[in-house]
């Protein structure tokens, strides 16, 4: 099973969208600075997680969530 997840930075509110078989483990990696692309924006929290049946489906959904329409969809899950 694959998952799509969206993280929100406590530091600057930035969104990071990714995919993983274990999103909770990935969150720990992001927050510990192991991920170069998010290292300077930590800490993060998961604001959205979605289960996908295959890696291919997860990749397509990730691509959508990274689009303008997908980011608008994710705004519903962000606290104000």
Phi and psi in degrees as a GROMACS rama.xvg file:
@    title "Ramachandran Plot"
@    xaxis  label "Phi"
@    yaxis  label "Psi"
@TYPE xy
-111.477  155.172  UNK-2
-130.606  145.684  UNK-3
-103.015  138.192  UNK-4
-137.866  153.145  UNK-5
-124.268  129.949  UNK-6
-110.044  146.163  UNK-7
-119.784  132.295  UNK-8
-78.5068  130.442  UNK-9
-70.1657  -26.6496  UNK-10
-70.6375  -49.0882  UNK-11
-136.052  5.69718  UNK-12
80.3441  1.16874  UNK-13
-61.2641  143.979  UNK-14
-98.4473  138.955  UNK-15
-125.958  129.429  UNK-16
-117.859  130.137  UNK-17
-148.816  -177.907  UNK-18
-137.488  148.899  UNK-19
-165.705  159.559  UNK-20
-80.773  -20.0683  UNK-21
-140.119  85.1524  UNK-22
-64.1527  -30.0775  UNK-23
-67.0902  -39.9489  UNK-24
-65.5111  -40.5383  UNK-25
-63.2335  -38.1729  UNK-26
-59.8147  -43.437  UNK-27
-60.7259  -41.8047  UNK-28
-64.1226  -42.9711  UNK-29
-61.8075  -46.8168  UNK-30
-72.0844  -20.2109  UNK-31
-91.2566  -0.890964  UNK-32
86.7652  12.8334  UNK-33
-77.4819  -13.6115  UNK-34
-106.863  114.806  UNK-35
-56.7783  -40.9347  UNK-36
-71.0647  -18.0494  UNK-37
-119.078  0.909518  UNK-38
-54.2399  -41.6111  UNK-39
-83.8781  -4.73781  UNK-40
-107.866  5.14894  UNK-41
-72.0187  158.431  UNK-42
-85.5838  162.162  UNK-43
-121.51  161.141  UNK-44
-136.279  150.83  UNK-45
-77.3355  124.908  UNK-46
-107.07  -16.0403  UNK-47
-154.157  139.282  UNK-48
-145.325  136.64  UNK-49
-137.829  134.263  UNK-50
-86.2642  138.186  UNK-51
-127.501  149.413  UNK-52
-78.134  -24.8971  UNK-53
-144.296  164.538  UNK-54
-63.1543  -39.601  UNK-55
-61.9336  -44.8559  UNK-56
-63.7281  -39.7482  UNK-57
-63.3751  -41.5724  UNK-58
-62.7438  -42.5136  UNK-59
-64.7671  -41.5174  UNK-60
-68.5474  -38.619  UNK-61
-60.882  -43.8304  UNK-62
-59.8965  -41.9266  UNK-63
-63.2042  -47.0784  UNK-64
-65.3305  -22.5828  UNK-65
-82.9515  -8.81487  UNK-66
-81.0904  172.151  UNK-67
-59.1234  -45.3441  UNK-68
-64.2241  -40.015  UNK-69
-65.4572  -40.1071  UNK-70
-67.1248  -35.6623  UNK-71
-62.4255  -41.8423  UNK-72
-59.1759  -43.2878  UNK-73
-69.554  -23.0282  UNK-74
-60.008  -25.0626  UNK-75
-65.0416  -22.7929  UNK-76
-98.3955  1.49012  UNK-77
-97.0266  127.496  UNK-78
-65.0119  149.038  UNK-79
